Amino acid sequence: MQILQILTVVIVAAMLIVLVREKHETIGFLLIVITGVIVFIFILDKVSQLFDVIQQIVSRFNVSLLHLDTIFKVIGIAYITEFTAQLLKDADLEAIAIKVELVGKIFIILFALPIFIAVLETLMHFIPS
């Protein structure tokens, strides 16, 4: 199972990071970043499978690709923002991490506005004038 491989890499990396960080904090931080990249590479295949399934759903149920694209952008922003904020917190840069999270939330609102407007327009058709 691939999940066991990922968890094994993470556990070994965590032990190595704890040992190295005591003497060399910068190398420990670098190991954290490398571990994150390795885990991301492991899951790329699963992400592509997820996109294939979603593409099948879109073609089968005739879902608006514009809205689905927006949802994926919002999810991507959320994950990237969270990953970056956690890296900053690991580097003891809590104040910058909070600002990164705020920027991510603002971008999510900006990208979600077209869906919000579409929902409002749909609701307005049901309300008698």
N, C-alpha and C positions, 0 to 999 in steps of 0.2 A: 504494500500500500504506500502510495506517495506521501500520505499524511505522516506516516511513521518516519519516512526519510526526512521530511521537513522538520518534524519535532526533534529528531535526533541531531540534526545540524544545529538547531536552535539551542538545545540543551548543552551540547559540546561547546558551542560558541559562548554561551552564557558563562559556563565554568571558566573558559579561557579568559573572557573579559574580566571576570571578577579577580582572577589571579593577576592579570597584567595591569589592570587599572590601579592597583595599590602602588605600583612603582612608577608606571608611565601612563598618566591620565590621557595624554593625547593619542597614544597607541591604542588604549582601551576604547576611546571614542571612535577611532578609525575602524576598529574591529566591529563596533556596533553598526556603523554605516555599511561595512562590507557584508555583515550578516543580513541586514535589511535588504540589500541588493540581491543576495543569493536567494533569500526566501521569495522575493519578487520574481526572480527568474524561474524558480520552481513552479510558481502558480500561473505563469503566462499561458501555458498550454490549457489549463483549466479555464482561464478567462476567455480564450479563443473558442473553446467549446460552448461556453455560456453565450457568447455572441452568436454562434451558429444556431443555438436553440431559440434565442430571441428573434433572430431573423426569420426562422420558421414560423414563429408565432405571428410576427408582423405580416408575413405573406398569407398565412392561413386565415387570420381574423380581420384583415384589412385595417389594421391599426395605423393611425397617422404617424408616419416616420419622423415628422418634424417634432412631435411631442416626445416620442421615444428617444430621439437624438438629444433633446434637451434633458431628459431624465438621466441619460448616461453621462452627460456633461456634469450635471449636478452631483451625481454619485462619484465621478472621477475627481471633481474638485474636493469633495468631502474626504475621500481617502488620501489624496495627495496632501491636503492641508493637515490632516491628522498625523500622517507619517512625518511631515516636516516639523510639526509642533512637538511630537514626541522626541525627535532627534534633538531639537533645541532644548527640551527639558532634560534630556540625558546629558547635555553639555552644560547644564546649570545656567541656562539662558531663559529662565521662566518668563521674564518680561517680554522678550521678543516672541516667545512661543504664544503668548496671549494675543499679541498683535497679529501674528500669522493666522490664528484662529479667527480673529475678527475680520481680517481681509477675506478669508475663505467664506465666511458667512455672508459678507456683502456680495461676493461674486455669485454665491448660490442664489441669493435674492434676485440679482440681475438676470441670471440665466433662467430663473423660474417665472419671471414676469410674463412671458408670452403664454405660458400654460394658465397662469392665473387670469389673464385677460380672456383667454378662450373659454375658461369655465364661467366667468362673469357674463360673457356674450351668450353662452348657451343658457344660462339661468334667465337672462333678460328676455329670451324668446318665450319662456314659459310664463312670465309675468304679464298679465294683461295691462295694456296702456291706458 
